Amino acid sequence: MLVVMHHTATTEDVDRVCDAITQMGFEPRPMPGEQRTAIGLVGNDTRVEDSRVRGLPGVARVIHVSAAYKQVSREWKAETTVIELFNGARIGGNDIVVMGGPCSVESEDQLMRAAEVVAEAGGRVLRGGAFKPRTSPYAFQGLGEEGLELLAKARERFGLAIITEALDPRSAGLVAQYADILQIGARNMQNFALLKEVGQLGKPVMIKRGMAATIKEWLLAAEYVVNEGNGDVMLCERGIRSFDSATRNVMDVAAIPLVKSLTHLPVIGDPSHATGVREMVTPMARAAVAAGADGIIVETHPNPNEALSDGPQALYPDQFRALTREVAAIAAVLGRGV
C-alpha cells in the first residue's frame, strides 16, 4: 500500500500517518518528493484495510500496489531510480553507461591493460571477477582479495568505478570494502541470505537474472535487497537457458523494455554471457541499447586466447572500441548519450 500526501501536508501530517501504519503492525517508509511525500507500507503480502489512514489530515489518496514486488514496482515509484557513482556516472539517467573488462582478474598487467582500453573507449565502470563461481571445481576460481586490491589500483589509476561479484554472505563485506558496485551473479539470484546481506552494506547492487528465472522471480530478488534499505539496485539481463546450444544462452531482449515498464530500477544488458560467442556480442549490445537498456556490461581482454575464463566471448581491444562507437550512434538516435 502507498499513501500519497497532499502537497500541502505538514510534517505532523506525515508523522501521524506513519504512526497509524506502525500501530497497524507494519513499517512505514516515507519517500519525500519534489512536489509531495508518499509513504509506503511494507511487511504485508495481502491487501491492507486502509480506512485508518485514508481519512487522516493531509492524505490525498491511497494506492494498493498489486504486484508481488512492492518497493521496486512502478506503482510504488514512478520515476526511474538513478544510481550515481563517484566518477560522475549516472546509471538510470539519460546516458548509457558502458561497463567493460575481463571475466577474471588474472594479473596486474592484464587488468591494467584492459582498464586502459575501457577508459579510452569511454567506459565508466571496470568489471573483473576476484571471486569466480565456476561450473567445474577445477576451473580458475579467481585471485580473491589480491584481485580486489588490483581492481582498487585500477580505479585509482584510470578513474573507473569497480563492479565485481560477491559470492556469499561471509565474503560480501570484504568485497564491499573494495567495490563500487556489488554484483550478484545468475547462480546467486535467489541466494536470499546473500541478497539480504548486500542490502545492508550501503553499496549499489547489480542483480543478474537467473538462467531459468521468470521476470517476477527476478524482480522479487531485487525486492529482497531494497527491503533491507538499499534502493540503489540495478537489474542485468544476461541470457536465459534454452533447448538450443548454438548460442550459449538466449538474450531476452524483450525483457528489457518489459522490465523497465514494471520497475523503476535501471536495466543493464550483458551480451557477453548471453551469447558466449565473440562475434555475437556487439550485435546484441546494439540490440540491448536499442531496446532501452540503461547500460551494457561487456567482457574485453588484452589477449582473449590466453584468458583463464570465458576467452571465447571476450572482445579484443579494437572490437571493444568499435562496440562503444556503434552503441553511441544508436544511443544518439534515441536522444541519449554514452
C-alpha positions as CSV (number, residue, x, y, z in Angstrom):
1,M,0.0,0.0,0.0
2,L,1.2,3.5,-0.8
3,V,-0.2,6.6,0.9
4,V,0.2,9.8,-1.2
5,M,0.1,13.0,0.8
6,H,-1.2,16.4,-0.4
7,H,1.4,18.8,-1.4
8,T,0.3,21.0,1.5
9,A,0.7,18.2,4.0
10,T,2.8,19.2,7.1
11,T,5.5,17.2,8.8
12,E,3.0,16.5,11.6
13,D,0.5,15.0,9.0
14,V,3.2,12.7,7.7
15,D,4.2,11.6,11.2
16,R,0.6,10.9,12.0
17,V,0.2,8.6,9.0
18,C,3.5,6.8,9.9
19,D,2.2,6.3,13.5
20,A,-1.0,4.9,12.2
21,I,0.8,2.4,9.9
22,T,3.1,1.4,12.8
23,Q,0.0,0.8,15.0
24,M,-1.4,-1.5,12.3
25,G,1.7,-3.6,12.7
26,F,3.5,-2.6,9.6
27,E,6.6,-0.5,8.7
28,P,6.2,3.0,7.2
29,R,8.7,4.1,4.5
30,P,8.3,7.9,3.9
31,M,9.6,9.0,0.4
32,P,9.8,12.7,0.1
33,G,9.3,14.0,-3.5
34,E,9.7,17.3,-5.2
35,Q,6.0,18.0,-5.0
36,R,4.7,15.8,-2.3
37,T,5.5,12.9,0.1
38,A,4.5,9.4,-0.4
39,I,4.5,6.8,2.5
40,G,5.0,3.2,1.6
41,L,3.7,0.4,3.9
42,V,5.9,-2.7,4.0
43,G,5.5,-6.0,5.8
44,N,2.4,-7.3,4.1
45,D,1.8,-9.6,1.1
46,T,-2.0,-9.2,1.1
47,R,-4.4,-6.2,0.8
48,V,-4.4,-4.0,3.8
49,E,-7.5,-2.3,5.2
50,D,-6.9,1.4,4.5
51,S,-9.7,3.1,6.5
52,R,-7.3,4.0,9.4
53,V,-5.2,6.2,7.1
54,R,-7.5,7.3,4.3
55,G,-9.3,9.9,6.4
56,L,-6.2,11.3,8.2
57,P,-5.3,15.0,7.6
58,G,-3.0,15.6,4.6
59,V,-3.8,12.3,2.9
60,A,-4.6,12.7,-0.9
61,R,-5.1,9.1,-1.8
62,V,-4.2,5.5,-1.0
63,I,-2.9,3.2,-3.7
64,H,-2.9,-0.5,-3.3
65,V,0.2,-2.0,-5.0
66,S,-1.0,-5.0,-7.0
67,A,2.4,-6.5,-7.8
68,A,4.0,-9.1,-5.5
69,Y,7.1,-7.0,-5.7
70,K,6.2,-3.8,-3.9
71,Q,9.1,-1.3,-3.5
72,V,10.7,-2.0,-6.9
73,S,7.5,-1.5,-8.8
74,R,6.5,1.5,-10.9
75,E,3.3,1.7,-8.8
76,W,5.5,2.4,-5.8
77,K,7.8,4.9,-7.5
78,A,7.0,6.3,-11.0
79,E,10.3,7.9,-11.8
80,T,13.4,5.8,-12.7
81,T,16.0,5.3,-10.0
82,V,19.3,6.9,-10.9
83,I,22.4,5.5,-9.2
84,E,25.2,8.0,-9.0
85,L,28.9,6.8,-8.8
86,F,31.9,8.6,-7.5
87,N,33.2,9.4,-11.1
88,G,30.0,11.1,-12.2
89,A,28.4,8.1,-14.0
90,R,24.7,8.1,-13.5
91,I,23.1,4.7,-14.1
92,G,19.4,5.1,-15.0
93,G,19.9,8.7,-16.3
94,N,19.9,9.8,-19.9
95,D,23.4,8.4,-20.7
96,I,24.0,4.8,-21.3
97,V,26.8,3.6,-19.0
98,V,29.4,1.2,-20.5
99,M,30.9,-1.4,-18.2
100,G,33.8,-3.4,-19.5
101,G,36.8,-5.6,-18.5
102,P,37.9,-9.2,-18.2
103,C,35.8,-12.0,-16.8
104,S,38.5,-12.7,-14.2
105,V,41.3,-10.6,-12.7
106,E,44.4,-12.7,-13.7
107,S,47.3,-10.4,-13.1
108,E,48.2,-6.7,-12.7
109,D,49.4,-6.4,-16.3
110,Q,46.3,-8.0,-17.7
111,L,43.9,-5.9,-15.7
112,M,45.7,-2.5,-16.3
113,R,45.8,-3.1,-20.0
114,A,42.1,-4.0,-20.0
115,A,41.2,-1.0,-17.8
116,E,43.2,1.4,-20.1
117,V,41.1,0.2,-23.1
118,V,37.8,0.6,-21.2
119,A,38.7,4.1,-20.1
120,E,40.0,5.2,-23.5
121,A,36.8,3.9,-25.2
122,G,34.6,5.9,-22.9
123,G,33.6,3.2,-20.4
124,R,32.8,4.4,-16.8
125,V,32.9,1.1,-15.0
126,L,35.5,-1.7,-14.9
127,R,34.3,-5.2,-14.4
128,G,36.5,-8.1,-13.3
129,G,35.9,-11.1,-11.1
130,A,38.1,-11.6,-8.0
131,F,35.9,-14.5,-6.8
132,K,34.6,-16.7,-9.6
133,P,31.8,-19.2,-9.3
134,R,32.7,-21.9,-11.9
135,T,30.8,-24.9,-13.0
136,S,33.8,-27.1,-12.6
137,P,35.7,-27.1,-9.2
138,Y,38.9,-27.5,-11.2
139,A,38.5,-24.2,-13.2
140,F,40.2,-21.0,-12.2
141,Q,38.4,-19.6,-9.1
142,G,39.9,-16.1,-9.1
143,L,42.6,-14.4,-7.1
144,G,40.4,-13.5,-4.1
145,E,41.5,-10.4,-2.1
146,E,44.6,-9.9,-4.3
147,G,42.2,-9.5,-7.2
148,L,40.2,-6.9,-5.2
149,E,43.4,-5.0,-4.5
150,L,44.3,-4.9,-8.2
151,L,40.8,-3.6,-9.0
152,A,41.2,-0.8,-6.5
153,K,44.6,0.0,-8.0
154,A,43.0,0.2,-11.5
155,R,40.3,2.5,-10.1
156,E,42.9,4.9,-8.7
157,R,44.9,4.9,-12.0
158,F,42.0,5.3,-14.5
159,G,39.1,6.8,-12.6
160,L,36.8,3.8,-13.3
161,A,34.2,2.6,-10.9
162,I,34.6,-1.1,-10.0
163,I,32.0,-3.8,-10.3
164,T,32.8,-7.3,-9.0
165,E,30.9,-10.3,-7.7
166,A,30.1,-11.2,-4.2
167,L,29.6,-15.0,-3.8
168,D,28.3,-15.5,-0.3
169,P,27.3,-13.6,2.8
170,R,30.6,-14.3,4.5
171,S,32.8,-12.6,1.9
172,A,30.3,-9.9,0.8
173,G,31.6,-7.5,3.4
174,L,35.2,-7.9,2.1
175,V,34.1,-7.3,-1.5
176,A,32.2,-4.2,-0.4
177,Q,35.4,-2.7,1.0
178,Y,36.8,-2.5,-2.5
179,A,33.9,-2.5,-5.0
180,D,31.7,0.5,-6.0
181,I,29.0,-1.9,-7.3
182,L,28.4,-5.4,-5.9
183,Q,27.4,-7.9,-8.5
184,I,25.0,-10.8,-7.7
185,G,25.6,-13.5,-10.3
186,A,22.9,-15.5,-12.1
187,R,23.7,-18.6,-9.9
188,N,23.1,-16.5,-6.8
189,M,20.0,-14.6,-7.9
190,Q,17.9,-16.5,-5.3
191,N,20.6,-16.7,-2.6
192,F,18.3,-14.9,-0.2
193,A,20.8,-14.7,2.6
194,L,23.3,-13.0,0.3
195,L,20.6,-10.6,-1.0
196,K,19.8,-9.6,2.5
197,E,23.5,-9.1,3.3
198,V,24.3,-6.9,0.3
199,G,21.2,-4.9,1.1
200,Q,22.8,-3.8,4.3
201,L,26.3,-2.9,3.0
202,G,25.5,0.5,1.6
203,K,26.8,-0.1,-1.9
204,P,24.9,-0.2,-5.2
205,V,24.0,-3.8,-6.3
206,M,23.5,-5.3,-9.7
207,I,21.4,-8.5,-9.8
208,K,21.9,-10.7,-12.8
209,R,18.8,-12.7,-14.0
210,G,19.0,-16.4,-13.2
211,M,19.4,-18.8,-16.1
212,A,15.8,-20.1,-15.7
213,A,14.3,-17.2,-13.7
214,T,11.0,-15.6,-14.6
215,I,10.6,-11.8,-14.6
216,K,8.6,-12.0,-11.4
217,E,11.3,-14.0,-9.6
218,W,14.0,-11.6,-10.8
219,L,12.1,-8.6,-9.5
220,L,11.4,-10.3,-6.2
221,A,15.1,-10.9,-5.8
222,A,15.6,-7.1,-6.2
223,E,12.9,-6.6,-3.6
224,Y,15.0,-8.5,-1.0
225,V,17.8,-6.0,-1.4
226,V,15.6,-2.9,-1.4
227,N,13.6,-4.2,1.6
228,E,16.9,-4.1,3.6
229,G,17.1,-0.3,3.0
230,N,19.2,-0.2,-0.2
231,G,17.4,1.4,-3.1
232,D,20.5,1.5,-5.4
233,V,19.8,-1.6,-7.3
234,M,20.0,-2.4,-11.0
235,L,18.9,-5.4,-12.9
236,C,21.0,-7.2,-15.6
237,E,19.6,-9.3,-18.4
238,R,22.4,-11.9,-19.2
239,G,20.5,-14.5,-21.1
240,I,18.3,-17.4,-20.1
241,R,18.8,-21.1,-20.7
242,S,17.3,-22.6,-23.9
243,F,17.0,-26.0,-25.6
244,D,19.4,-24.9,-28.3
245,S,23.2,-24.8,-27.6
246,A,24.0,-22.9,-30.8
247,T,24.2,-19.8,-28.6
248,R,25.4,-20.0,-25.1
249,N,22.0,-18.7,-23.8
250,V,19.1,-16.7,-25.3
251,M,19.4,-13.0,-24.6
252,D,15.8,-12.0,-23.8
253,V,15.9,-8.5,-25.4
254,A,12.2,-8.2,-25.0
255,A,12.7,-8.4,-21.2
256,I,14.5,-5.0,-21.2
257,P,11.5,-2.8,-22.2
258,L,9.1,-5.1,-20.3
259,V,11.0,-4.8,-17.0
260,K,11.5,-1.1,-17.5
261,S,7.7,-0.8,-17.6
262,L,7.3,-2.8,-14.4
263,T,10.1,-1.4,-12.3
264,H,11.8,1.9,-11.6
265,L,15.2,0.2,-11.3
266,P,17.8,0.6,-14.1
267,V,18.3,-2.3,-16.5
268,I,21.7,-3.4,-17.9
269,G,22.3,-5.7,-20.8
270,D,25.1,-8.4,-20.8
271,P,25.6,-9.6,-24.3
272,S,28.8,-11.4,-23.4
273,H,27.2,-14.1,-21.1
274,A,24.1,-14.1,-23.2
275,T,25.8,-15.3,-26.3
276,G,29.2,-16.7,-25.3
277,V,30.4,-16.1,-28.8
278,R,32.7,-13.1,-29.5
279,E,31.1,-12.3,-33.0
280,M,27.6,-12.1,-31.5
281,V,28.5,-9.7,-28.6
282,T,28.4,-6.5,-30.5
283,P,25.2,-7.1,-32.4
284,M,23.4,-8.0,-29.1
285,A,24.9,-4.9,-27.4
286,R,23.4,-2.8,-30.1
287,A,20.1,-4.6,-29.6
288,A,20.1,-4.0,-25.9
289,V,20.7,-0.3,-26.3
290,A,18.0,0.0,-29.0
291,A,15.6,-1.8,-26.6
292,G,16.2,0.8,-23.9
293,A,18.9,-0.6,-21.6
294,D,20.5,1.9,-19.3
295,G,23.9,0.3,-19.7
296,I,25.8,-2.6,-21.0
297,I,28.4,-4.8,-19.4
298,V,30.9,-6.4,-21.9
299,E,33.9,-8.6,-21.5
300,T,37.2,-7.5,-23.0
301,H,40.7,-8.9,-22.6
302,P,44.1,-7.9,-23.9
303,N,44.5,-11.3,-25.3
304,P,41.4,-13.4,-25.2
305,N,43.1,-16.6,-26.4
306,E,45.1,-16.6,-23.1
307,A,42.1,-15.8,-20.8
308,L,41.7,-18.1,-17.8
309,S,37.9,-17.9,-18.1
310,D,35.4,-17.0,-20.9
311,G,38.0,-16.3,-23.5
312,P,35.7,-17.2,-26.5
313,Q,33.3,-14.4,-25.6
314,A,35.8,-11.7,-24.6
315,L,36.3,-8.9,-27.2
316,Y,39.7,-7.9,-28.4
317,P,40.6,-4.2,-27.6
318,D,39.8,-3.0,-31.1
319,Q,36.5,-4.8,-31.1
320,F,35.6,-3.2,-27.7
321,R,36.4,0.3,-29.1
322,A,34.3,-0.4,-32.2
323,L,31.4,-1.6,-30.0
324,T,31.3,1.6,-28.0
325,R,31.3,3.7,-31.1
326,E,28.4,1.7,-32.5
327,V,26.2,1.8,-29.4
328,A,26.9,5.6,-29.1
329,A,25.5,6.0,-32.6
330,I,22.3,4.1,-31.7
331,A,22.0,6.0,-28.4
332,A,22.2,9.3,-30.3
333,V,19.2,8.3,-32.4
334,L,17.3,7.7,-29.2
335,G,18.3,11.1,-27.8
336,R,20.7,9.5,-25.3
337,G,24.5,9.7,-24.8
338,V,27.1,7.2,-23.8
